[in-house]
Amino acid sequence: MAAIIDKIFVWGFILLVGVFALAIISLPTVIAYLIYRWISKKKTYLKVIGISLLIIAPIWTTYEIYTAIYPTDSFYFNEFKDVTLREIPSSAKIIRKTATYPYFHGDYASVSLIKLSPKDYNSLFTALNNDKRIIKNGEFIGCREFDEVMGNLKTNSIEYSFTRKIPKEENHYFYIGFLNDNSTIIVLKYVS
């Protein structure tokens, strides 16, 4: 009997969270609909604006949901900036990438394999090597996402690596590895 009550409680909780999430997700469309109704009562020539809002709101919501699940390259470029404290070089091209969706406490991991020009690769290496805020060959903390992005590349192909810690934020781990092909780097940001 207790097991049945537990299952009912769990499913009830999941249903409640789902309804709450659906209400939040549909909020822009509901607001657009209310604006449309208000406009349509005022002037008929303004209905175009209301209809436009009714079309744009669900498209925008869908885009936001999609980019939350599948982040764009700009997300990984920002992660690069967090890890290295530098802007991404203009030659950067993301080869492979993955990120976990943040948990309730903000825990997540993002990893990207980035191809740079040999010049940018060497400039970045030199800059990080001379930066006192960044630790050369610091502790490596692997994760499933890291292995996924590395694919068929071996971890021993990482010739140099750097880590960075944030004072008073021990739960943030930043890592960048330089592969021995003189053009590829791997960037890991892990928040636990």
ZAKE-545175 format. One record per residue: residue number from 1; residue in three letters; x negated, y negated, z negated of N, C-alpha, C in turn. Coordinates in steps of 0.02 Angstrom, whole numbers, plus 50000, padded with zeros to 5 digits. Atoms other than C-alpha are relative to their C-alpha. Last residue first. Layout:
N
{node NUM, "ALA", {X, Y, Z}, {X, Y, Z}, {X, Y, Z}};
...
END
This chain:
192
{node 192, "SER", {49967, 49948, 50039}, {48551, 48958, 50500}, {50030, 49972, 49936}};
{node 191, "VAL", {49975, 50031, 50061}, {48502, 48841, 50640}, {50038, 50053, 49961}};
{node 190, "TYR", {49961, 49954, 50042}, {48394, 48910, 50779}, {50019, 49964, 49936}};
{node 189, "LYS", {49977, 50038, 50057}, {48325, 48807, 50922}, {50046, 50046, 49962}};
{node 188, "LEU", {49953, 49969, 50046}, {48220, 48904, 51046}, {50017, 49951, 49945}};
{node 187, "VAL", {49983, 50044, 50055}, {48130, 48837, 51200}, {50055, 50034, 49959}};
{node 186, "ILE", {49939, 49975, 50030}, {48039, 48948, 51325}, {50013, 49958, 49937}};
{node 185, "ILE", {49997, 50006, 50073}, {47912, 48872, 51441}, {50065, 50031, 49977}};
{node 184, "THR", {49938, 49981, 50033}, {47862, 48913, 51620}, {49994, 49993, 49924}};
{node 183, "SER", {49943, 50042, 49979}, {47733, 48828, 51732}, {50065, 50015, 49962}};
{node 182, "ASN", {50018, 50071, 49993}, {47556, 48888, 51693}, {50058, 49957, 50026}};
{node 181, "ASP", {49996, 50014, 49929}, {47601, 49072, 51722}, {49986, 49926, 50016}};
{node 180, "ASN", {50066, 50002, 49968}, {47538, 49115, 51547}, {50002, 49989, 50075}};
{node 179, "LEU", {50017, 49937, 49968}, {47701, 49069, 51462}, {49936, 49992, 50041}};
{node 178, "PHE", {50028, 50013, 49934}, {47707, 48920, 51345}, {49978, 50066, 50031}};
{node 177, "GLY", {50053, 49956, 49978}, {47820, 48947, 51195}, {49980, 49984, 50071}};
{node 176, "ILE", {50012, 50005, 49928}, {47925, 48817, 51106}, {49940, 50044, 50017}};
{node 175, "TYR", {50056, 49962, 49970}, {48003, 48843, 50936}, {49995, 49985, 50074}};
{node 174, "PHE", {50012, 50023, 49932}, {48117, 48743, 50820}, {49937, 50035, 50026}};
{node 173, "TYR", {50061, 49971, 49973}, {48191, 48818, 50661}, {49994, 49980, 50073}};
{node 172, "HIS", {50011, 50017, 49929}, {48320, 48724, 50558}, {49932, 50028, 50021}};
{node 171, "ASN", {49957, 49957, 49959}, {48375, 48806, 50393}, {49995, 49985, 50075}};
{node 170, "GLU", {50034, 49936, 49987}, {48227, 48730, 50301}, {50041, 50047, 50043}};
{node 169, "GLU", {49951, 49963, 49959}, {48305, 48557, 50316}, {49967, 50066, 50021}};
{node 168, "LYS", {49937, 49993, 50036}, {48219, 48458, 50177}, {50055, 50034, 50041}};
{node 167, "PRO", {50002, 50002, 50073}, {48076, 48412, 50294}, {50070, 50000, 49970}};
{node 166, "ILE", {49973, 50064, 50022}, {48114, 48464, 50474}, {49997, 50000, 49924}};
{node 165, "LYS", {49954, 49997, 50056}, {48003, 48601, 50539}, {50024, 49930, 49984}};
{node 164, "ARG", {49991, 50062, 50036}, {47920, 48616, 50707}, {50051, 50010, 49945}};
{node 163, "THR", {49939, 50003, 50039}, {47849, 48764, 50797}, {50003, 49932, 49966}};
{node 162, "PHE", {49998, 50053, 50050}, {47722, 48780, 50936}, {50066, 50005, 49963}};
{node 161, "SER", {49934, 50017, 50027}, {47672, 48923, 51049}, {49993, 49945, 49947}};
{node 160, "TYR", {50003, 50048, 50055}, {47532, 48969, 51165}, {50070, 49987, 49975}};
{node 159, "GLU", {50070, 50012, 50014}, {47504, 49115, 51284}, {49991, 49954, 49940}};
{node 158, "ILE", {50002, 50067, 50030}, {47679, 49184, 51291}, {49929, 49989, 49974}};
{node 157, "SER", {50013, 50047, 49946}, {47658, 49332, 51410}, {50002, 49928, 49974}};
{node 156, "ASN", {50072, 50013, 49997}, {47641, 49440, 51253}, {49981, 49957, 50060}};
{node 155, "THR", {50018, 50053, 50047}, {47829, 49418, 51231}, {49925, 49986, 50000}};
{node 154, "LYS", {50025, 49974, 50064}, {47856, 49521, 51388}, {49981, 49941, 49955}};
{node 153, "LEU", {50064, 50029, 50020}, {47963, 49454, 51529}, {49980, 50027, 49932}};
{node 152, "ASN", {50053, 49951, 49989}, {48101, 49573, 51586}, {49931, 49972, 49985}};
{node 151, "GLY", {49986, 49949, 49949}, {48236, 49466, 51508}, {49945, 50051, 50006}};
{node 150, "MET", {50064, 49976, 49975}, {48158, 49325, 51408}, {50010, 50053, 50053}};
{node 149, "VAL", {50026, 50050, 49952}, {48331, 49247, 51396}, {49932, 50022, 50028}};
{node 148, "GLU", {49956, 50003, 49942}, {48407, 49402, 51315}, {49973, 49953, 50054}};
{node 147, "ASP", {50015, 49941, 49959}, {48259, 49427, 51198}, {50042, 50000, 50064}};
{node 146, "PHE", {50068, 50009, 49974}, {48278, 49248, 51134}, {49983, 50059, 50047}};
{node 145, "GLU", {49995, 50047, 49944}, {48467, 49271, 51117}, {49932, 49988, 50032}};
{node 144, "ARG", {49973, 49964, 49942}, {48441, 49426, 51009}, {50002, 49955, 50062}};
{node 143, "CYS", {49928, 49988, 50005}, {48332, 49329, 50888}, {50022, 50034, 50064}};
{node 142, "GLY", {49964, 49977, 49941}, {48148, 49305, 50852}, {50074, 50007, 49987}};
{node 141, "ILE", {49939, 49967, 50024}, {48070, 49201, 50714}, {50039, 50018, 50063}};
{node 140, "PHE", {49950, 49985, 49949}, {47891, 49157, 50758}, {50059, 50037, 49969}};
{node 139, "GLU", {49963, 49938, 50010}, {47784, 49074, 50625}, {50054, 50009, 50054}};
{node 138, "GLY", {49964, 49991, 50063}, {47675, 48936, 50691}, {50037, 50066, 49998}};
{node 137, "ASN", {49994, 49929, 50015}, {47554, 48951, 50837}, {50031, 50012, 49931}};
{node 136, "LYS", {50022, 49955, 49947}, {47519, 48764, 50836}, {50002, 50071, 49975}};
{node 135, "ILE", {50048, 49950, 50022}, {47623, 48666, 50711}, {49983, 50046, 50059}};
{node 134, "ILE", {49985, 49935, 49971}, {47709, 48506, 50769}, {49944, 50049, 49983}};
{node 133, "ARG", {49935, 49978, 50026}, {47715, 48344, 50672}, {50018, 50070, 50021}};
{node 132, "LYS", {50008, 49975, 50069}, {47527, 48317, 50699}, {50066, 50024, 49970}};
{node 131, "ASP", {49948, 50027, 50044}, {47552, 48299, 50888}, {49995, 50033, 49931}};
{node 130, "ASN", {50027, 50057, 50037}, {47390, 48331, 50984}, {50049, 49969, 49950}};
{node 129, "ASN", {50062, 49979, 50034}, {47435, 48507, 51042}, {49970, 49944, 49958}};
{node 128, "LEU", {49981, 49962, 50059}, {47611, 48448, 51082}, {49939, 50022, 49959}};
{node 127, "ALA", {49964, 50045, 50046}, {47547, 48312, 51199}, {50019, 50037, 49936}};
{node 126, "THR", {50049, 50046, 50031}, {47419, 48428, 51280}, {50033, 49955, 49948}};
{node 125, "PHE", {50043, 49960, 50044}, {47549, 48564, 51311}, {49950, 49955, 49963}};
{node 124, "LEU", {49961, 49982, 50059}, {47673, 48438, 51380}, {49957, 50039, 49950}};
{node 123, "SER", {49990, 50062, 50038}, {47544, 48366, 51499}, {50038, 50014, 49936}};
{node 122, "ASN", {50063, 50018, 50033}, {47491, 48540, 51555}, {50006, 49937, 49958}};
{node 121, "TYR", {50015, 49947, 50047}, {47670, 48595, 51593}, {49937, 49983, 49960}};
{node 120, "ASP", {49958, 50011, 50059}, {47709, 48428, 51674}, {49988, 50052, 49946}};
{node 119, "LYS", {50022, 50064, 50030}, {47560, 48447, 51793}, {50041, 49986, 49936}};
{node 118, "PRO", {50062, 49988, 50038}, {47598, 48632, 51826}, {49975, 49936, 49965}};
{node 117, "SER", {50056, 50005, 49955}, {47777, 48581, 51875}, {49936, 50013, 49959}};
{node 116, "LEU", {50027, 50068, 49992}, {47902, 48644, 51749}, {49948, 50001, 50056}};
{node 115, "LYS", {50056, 50004, 49953}, {48014, 48799, 51742}, {49980, 49927, 50007}};
{node 114, "ILE", {50003, 50060, 49957}, {48125, 48815, 51589}, {49937, 50002, 50042}};
{node 113, "LEU", {50062, 49988, 49963}, {48183, 48970, 51495}, {49997, 49946, 50054}};
{node 112, "SER", {50003, 50014, 49929}, {48317, 48914, 51373}, {49930, 50014, 50027}};
{node 111, "VAL", {50064, 49982, 49970}, {48370, 48973, 51202}, {50004, 49984, 50074}};
{node 110, "SER", {50001, 50015, 49928}, {48507, 48910, 51088}, {49930, 50013, 50025}};
{node 109, "ALA", {50065, 49994, 49967}, {48548, 48982, 50917}, {50009, 49979, 50073}};
{node 108, "TYR", {50001, 49983, 49930}, {48691, 48941, 50800}, {49929, 50006, 50025}};
{node 107, "ASP", {50054, 49956, 49978}, {48742, 48918, 50619}, {50005, 50013, 50075}};
{node 106, "GLY", {50044, 50034, 49953}, {48856, 48767, 50592}, {49942, 50042, 50024}};
{node 105, "HIS", {50050, 50038, 50037}, {48938, 48834, 50434}, {49951, 49965, 50045}};
{node 104, "PHE", {49967, 50049, 50044}, {49097, 48889, 50524}, {49949, 49956, 49964}};
{node 103, "TYR", {49956, 49970, 50050}, {48993, 48974, 50660}, {50029, 49945, 49956}};
{node 102, "PRO", {50013, 50012, 50072}, {48924, 48880, 50808}, {50051, 50034, 49955}};
{node 101, "TYR", {49951, 50050, 50021}, {48949, 48966, 50978}, {49989, 49988, 49926}};
{node 100, "THR", {49944, 49973, 50037}, {48791, 49056, 51025}, {50047, 49943, 49983}};
{node 99, "ALA", {49989, 50031, 50065}, {48681, 48988, 51161}, {50058, 50035, 49966}};
{node 98, "THR", {49945, 49973, 50039}, {48606, 49058, 51319}, {50005, 49962, 49934}};
{node 97, "LYS", {49980, 50034, 50061}, {48492, 49001, 51457}, {50055, 50039, 49966}};
{node 96, "ARG", {49951, 49961, 50037}, {48397, 49061, 51609}, {50014, 49964, 49935}};
{node 95, "ILE", {49997, 49936, 49965}, {48298, 48971, 51744}, {50054, 50044, 49968}};
{node 94, "ILE", {49983, 49945, 50045}, {48322, 48791, 51688}, {50009, 50064, 50041}};
{node 93, "LYS", {49944, 49961, 49971}, {48231, 48671, 51803}, {50013, 50058, 49952}};
{node 92, "ALA", {49970, 49943, 50036}, {48117, 48537, 51732}, {50059, 50030, 50037}};
{node 91, "SER", {50005, 49940, 49959}, {48022, 48428, 51858}, {50036, 50060, 49969}};
{node 90, "SER", {49955, 50004, 49943}, {48084, 48267, 51777}, {49997, 50063, 50043}};
{node 89, "PRO", {50033, 50023, 49939}, {48001, 48310, 51612}, {50048, 50004, 50060}};
{node 88, "ILE", {50015, 49944, 49955}, {48121, 48328, 51464}, {49966, 49973, 50063}};
{node 87, "GLU", {49952, 49994, 49946}, {48108, 48182, 51343}, {49979, 50058, 50045}};
{node 86, "ARG", {50017, 50032, 49937}, {48002, 48212, 51190}, {50057, 50009, 50049}};
{node 85, "LEU", {50000, 50072, 50014}, {48025, 48257, 51006}, {49979, 49960, 50061}};
{node 84, "THR", {50065, 50029, 49985}, {47977, 48436, 51054}, {49992, 49926, 49981}};
{node 83, "VAL", {50056, 49956, 50017}, {48118, 48538, 50976}, {49933, 49963, 50008}};
{node 82, "ASP", {50001, 49986, 50072}, {48254, 48406, 50972}, {49938, 50039, 49980}};
{node 81, "LYS", {50020, 50062, 50033}, {48209, 48346, 51148}, {49997, 50009, 49924}};
{node 80, "PHE", {50071, 50009, 49987}, {48216, 48524, 51214}, {49974, 49938, 49963}};
{node 79, "GLU", {50032, 49953, 50046}, {48387, 48545, 51131}, {49924, 49994, 50008}};
{node 78, "ASN", {49998, 50031, 50066}, {48443, 48388, 51224}, {49967, 50044, 49947}};
{node 77, "PHE", {50049, 50053, 49997}, {48385, 48467, 51388}, {49998, 49962, 49934}};
{node 76, "TYR", {50066, 49969, 50011}, {48480, 48624, 51338}, {49944, 49948, 50006}};
{node 75, "PHE", {50002, 49976, 50069}, {48642, 48524, 51319}, {49931, 50029, 49985}};
{node 74, "SER", {50015, 50058, 50042}, {48606, 48432, 51483}, {49998, 50019, 49926}};
{node 73, "ASP", {50073, 50008, 50007}, {48598, 48601, 51570}, {49983, 49941, 49955}};
{node 72, "THR", {50034, 50023, 49939}, {48783, 48627, 51535}, {49925, 49993, 49988}};
{node 71, "PRO", {50029, 50068, 49998}, {48850, 48728, 51390}, {49965, 49985, 50066}};
{node 70, "TYR", {50055, 49996, 49953}, {48957, 48884, 51426}, {49968, 49930, 50007}};
{node 69, "ILE", {50018, 49929, 49995}, {49078, 48907, 51280}, {49938, 50009, 50044}};
{node 68, "ALA", {50015, 49977, 50068}, {49088, 48724, 51229}, {49978, 50073, 50002}};
{node 67, "THR", {50069, 50020, 50016}, {49072, 48675, 51413}, {49982, 50016, 49928}};
{node 66, "TYR", {50048, 49964, 49959}, {49227, 48778, 51455}, {49928, 49982, 49981}};
{node 65, "ILE", {50003, 49931, 50025}, {49329, 48710, 51310}, {49947, 50039, 50038}};
{node 64, "GLU", {50032, 50001, 50066}, {49287, 48531, 51357}, {49993, 50070, 49970}};
{node 63, "TYR", {50072, 50013, 49991}, {49328, 48563, 51540}, {49963, 50001, 49933}};
{node 62, "THR", {50029, 49939, 49972}, {49496, 48641, 51496}, {49925, 49992, 50009}};
{node 61, "THR", {50002, 49951, 50054}, {49539, 48492, 51385}, {49968, 50065, 50023}};
{node 60, "TRP", {50053, 50020, 50047}, {49492, 48370, 51524}, {49993, 50051, 49943}};
{node 59, "ILE", {50063, 49987, 49965}, {49599, 48465, 51650}, {49941, 49983, 49954}};
{node 58, "PRO", {50016, 49929, 50003}, {49742, 48471, 51524}, {49935, 50018, 50036}};
{node 57, "ALA", {50008, 49975, 50068}, {49733, 48281, 51497}, {49986, 50075, 49997}};
{node 56, "ILE", {50069, 50005, 50024}, {49703, 48230, 51679}, {49991, 50033, 49932}};
{node 55, "ILE", {50045, 49957, 49960}, {49867, 48292, 51753}, {49930, 50002, 49970}};
{node 54, "LEU", {49977, 49931, 50009}, {49983, 48221, 51620}, {49957, 50050, 50039}};
{node 53, "LEU", {50020, 49978, 50067}, {49881, 48061, 51618}, {50020, 50073, 49988}};
{node 52, "SER", {50073, 49991, 49998}, {49902, 48044, 51806}, {49974, 50024, 49933}};
{node 51, "ILE", {50012, 49936, 49966}, {50089, 48072, 51787}, {49925, 50015, 50004}};
{node 50, "GLY", {49979, 49946, 50045}, {50097, 47932, 51659}, {49988, 50068, 50030}};
{node 49, "ILE", {50050, 49998, 50054}, {49996, 47814, 51770}, {50017, 50057, 49952}};
{node 48, "VAL", {50061, 49972, 49970}, {50105, 47855, 51920}, {49946, 50006, 49947}};
{node 47, "LYS", {49997, 49927, 50008}, {50260, 47823, 51813}, {49937, 50034, 50028}};
{node 46, "LEU", {50054, 49977, 50045}, {50207, 47640, 51802}, {50000, 50076, 49990}};
{node 45, "TYR", {50063, 50000, 49962}, {50313, 47595, 51956}, {49940, 50020, 49956}};
{node 44, "THR", {50006, 49942, 49956}, {50469, 47651, 51862}, {49935, 50001, 50038}};
{node 43, "LYS", {50002, 50021, 49930}, {50448, 47528, 51721}, {49990, 50061, 50044}};
{node 42, "LYS", {50013, 50071, 49991}, {50488, 47548, 51537}, {50007, 49979, 50073}};
{node 41, "LYS", {49941, 50037, 50022}, {50570, 47717, 51507}, {49993, 49925, 50014}};
{node 40, "SER", {49945, 49988, 49952}, {50439, 47806, 51614}, {50065, 49964, 49979}};
{node 39, "ILE", {50009, 50039, 49938}, {50300, 47725, 51513}, {50060, 50008, 50046}};
{node 38, "TRP", {49994, 50071, 50018}, {50362, 47794, 51346}, {49996, 49956, 50062}};
{node 37, "ARG", {49929, 50013, 50016}, {50390, 47968, 51418}, {50011, 49926, 49984}};
{node 36, "TYR", {49961, 49995, 49938}, {50217, 47968, 51500}, {50074, 49983, 49986}};
{node 35, "ILE", {50014, 50062, 49964}, {50135, 47908, 51338}, {50041, 49999, 50065}};
{node 34, "LEU", {49965, 50053, 50036}, {50220, 48051, 51244}, {49989, 49932, 50034}};
{node 33, "TYR", {49928, 49992, 49987}, {50162, 48175, 51377}, {50040, 49944, 49966}};
{node 32, "ALA", {49989, 50023, 49931}, {49982, 48111, 51370}, {50075, 50004, 50017}};
{node 31, "ILE", {50005, 50073, 50001}, {49986, 48129, 51179}, {50014, 49972, 50070}};
{node 30, "VAL", {49940, 50024, 50035}, {50047, 48308, 51196}, {50001, 49923, 49999}};
{node 29, "THR", {49944, 49992, 49953}, {49912, 48344, 51326}, {50065, 49975, 49969}};
{node 28, "PRO", {50004, 50050, 49946}, {49776, 48272, 51214}, {50058, 50004, 50050}};
{node 27, "LEU", {49986, 50069, 50021}, {49841, 48373, 51064}, {49993, 49948, 50056}};
{node 26, "SER", {49948, 50028, 49958}, {49843, 48542, 51153}, {50017, 49927, 49982}};
{node 25, "ILE", {50020, 49998, 49930}, {49675, 48597, 51083}, {50052, 49965, 50044}};
{node 24, "ILE", {50054, 50049, 49989}, {49719, 48540, 50907}, {49981, 49997, 50073}};
{node 23, "ALA", {49973, 50067, 50011}, {49886, 48631, 50906}, {49948, 49947, 50013}};
{node 22, "LEU", {49959, 50017, 49942}, {49808, 48786, 50982}, {50029, 49930, 49995}};
{node 21, "ALA", {50047, 50014, 49945}, {49674, 48788, 50847}, {50039, 49980, 50063}};
{node 20, "PHE", {50033, 50064, 50015}, {49807, 48774, 50710}, {49953, 49980, 50057}};
{node 19, "VAL", {49949, 50052, 49989}, {49911, 48913, 50789}, {49970, 49931, 49988}};
{node 18, "GLY", {49986, 50005, 49928}, {49757, 49024, 50802}, {50050, 49945, 50016}};
{node 17, "VAL", {50057, 50035, 49970}, {49705, 48987, 50622}, {50011, 49991, 50074}};
{node 16, "LEU", {49999, 50069, 50024}, {49879, 49035, 50561}, {49943, 49959, 50031}};
{node 15, "LEU", {49946, 50034, 49966}, {49882, 49192, 50667}, {50004, 49926, 49981}};
{node 14, "ILE", {50022, 50008, 49931}, {49712, 49246, 50603}, {50053, 49963, 50040}};
{node 13, "PHE", {50051, 50052, 50000}, {49769, 49214, 50423}, {49976, 49986, 50072}};
{node 12, "GLY", {49966, 50063, 50013}, {49928, 49315, 50450}, {49951, 49941, 50002}};
{node 11, "TRP", {49967, 50018, 49938}, {49827, 49455, 50528}, {50039, 49934, 49993}};
{node 10, "VAL", {50051, 50016, 49950}, {49710, 49458, 50377}, {50033, 49978, 50065}};
{node 9, "PHE", {50032, 50063, 50019}, {49854, 49448, 50250}, {49950, 49979, 50054}};
{node 8, "ILE", {49951, 50053, 49988}, {49954, 49584, 50339}, {49970, 49932, 49985}};
{node 7, "LYS", {49995, 50009, 49927}, {49799, 49694, 50344}, {50050, 49945, 50017}};
{node 6, "ASP", {50061, 50032, 49977}, {49768, 49666, 50157}, {50002, 49987, 50076}};
{node 5, "ILE", {49995, 50071, 50020}, {49950, 49705, 50117}, {49938, 49962, 50023}};
{node 4, "ILE", {49950, 50031, 49956}, {49937, 49866, 50216}, {50007, 49926, 49985}};
{node 3, "ALA", {50032, 50007, 49934}, {49776, 49915, 50126}, {50047, 49966, 50049}};
{node 2, "ALA", {50045, 50058, 50004}, {49858, 49880, 49956}, {49966, 49987, 50067}};
{node 1, "MET", {49959, 50060, 50000}, {50000, 50000, 50000}, {49957, 49937, 50000}};
END
